[in-house]
Amino acid sequence: AKTAERIVEYRQKNGPFKKIEELMNVRGVGEKNFLKLKPHLSVATAKTDHDHQPQL
């Protein structure tokens, strides 16, 4: 649970992850853990306000 909290804190300070490798910047997620998780990770592009506006 501590690692999850640190991931949330990192995102609050730095915004969404742009590359999965950025996860290694989070304290507690070293290369070893990252390599275990890598097959399960992906990064999606963030939606902008434009994506939510009604079409005319």
C-alpha positions as CSV (number, residue, x, y, z in Angstrom):
1,A,0.0,0.0,0.0
2,K,2.9,2.3,0.7
3,T,4.1,2.1,-2.9
4,A,0.6,2.9,-4.2
5,E,0.5,6.0,-2.0
6,R,3.9,7.1,-3.3
7,I,2.7,6.6,-6.9
8,V,-0.3,8.8,-6.2
9,E,1.9,11.4,-4.6
10,Y,4.3,11.4,-7.5
11,R,1.4,11.9,-10.0
12,Q,0.0,14.7,-7.9
13,K,3.3,16.5,-7.9
14,N,4.4,15.7,-11.5
15,G,1.2,15.0,-13.4
16,P,0.4,11.8,-15.3
17,F,3.1,9.5,-16.4
18,K,4.2,10.0,-20.0
19,K,6.4,6.8,-20.2
20,I,6.2,3.7,-18.1
21,E,9.9,4.1,-17.3
22,E,9.0,7.1,-15.2
23,L,7.6,4.7,-12.6
24,M,11.2,4.1,-11.5
25,N,11.3,7.7,-10.3
26,V,8.9,6.7,-7.5
27,R,10.6,5.8,-4.2
28,G,10.3,2.0,-3.7
29,V,10.0,1.1,-7.4
30,G,13.4,0.1,-8.4
31,E,14.5,-1.5,-11.6
32,K,13.8,-5.0,-10.3
33,N,10.2,-4.3,-9.4
34,F,9.7,-2.2,-12.6
35,L,10.9,-5.2,-14.7
36,K,8.4,-7.5,-12.9
37,L,5.6,-5.0,-13.5
38,K,6.5,-3.9,-17.0
39,P,4.4,-6.5,-18.9
40,H,1.3,-5.2,-17.1
41,L,1.9,-1.5,-17.5
42,S,0.7,1.0,-20.2
43,V,0.4,4.7,-20.5
44,A,-2.6,6.4,-22.1
45,T,-2.7,9.9,-23.4
46,A,-4.6,12.3,-21.1
47,K,-7.9,13.6,-22.3
48,T,-8.1,17.4,-22.7
49,D,-11.1,19.6,-22.1
50,H,-11.6,19.6,-25.9
51,D,-12.4,15.9,-25.7
52,H,-15.3,16.6,-23.4
53,Q,-17.0,19.4,-25.3
54,P,-20.2,18.7,-27.1
55,Q,-20.1,18.5,-30.9
56,L,-22.2,20.9,-32.9
